[in-house]
């Protein structure tokens, strides 16, 4: 009996290791972690989307909607995938929509 149960345990262990659906919680946690990327500092007078959202008291999604649908002017530095919003231009743009 012991031989049969050992063999069964080994096959169960092998099938669990080879089955991609049976991942451990640790493996899932490691996969969800994003690599840390150091962003260059924001120039004076400019704000990121996150800072703008905090400043206006809205969500980041709303800021992206303002950019795409309402024409909020932004600057996108070369090689960087982020929008920078100049504070003076933001104030003028807000006055236009009051």
Residue pairs with C-beta under 8 A, 6 or more apart in sequence:
16 22
39 82
40 80
42 48
42 51
42 84
43 84
45 86
45 87
45 88
46 75
46 84
46 85
46 86
46 87
47 55
47 84
47 85
47 86
47 87
47 90
48 82
48 83
48 84
48 85
49 60
49 63
49 64
49 82
49 83
49 85
50 60
52 63
52 85
52 90
53 59
53 60
53 62
53 63
55 90
56 62
56 63
63 72
63 85
66 72
67 74
67 83
70 97
72 85
72 90
72 93
73 85
73 86
73 89
73 93
74 83
74 84
74 85
75 83
75 84
75 85
75 86
76 82
76 83
76 84
77 84
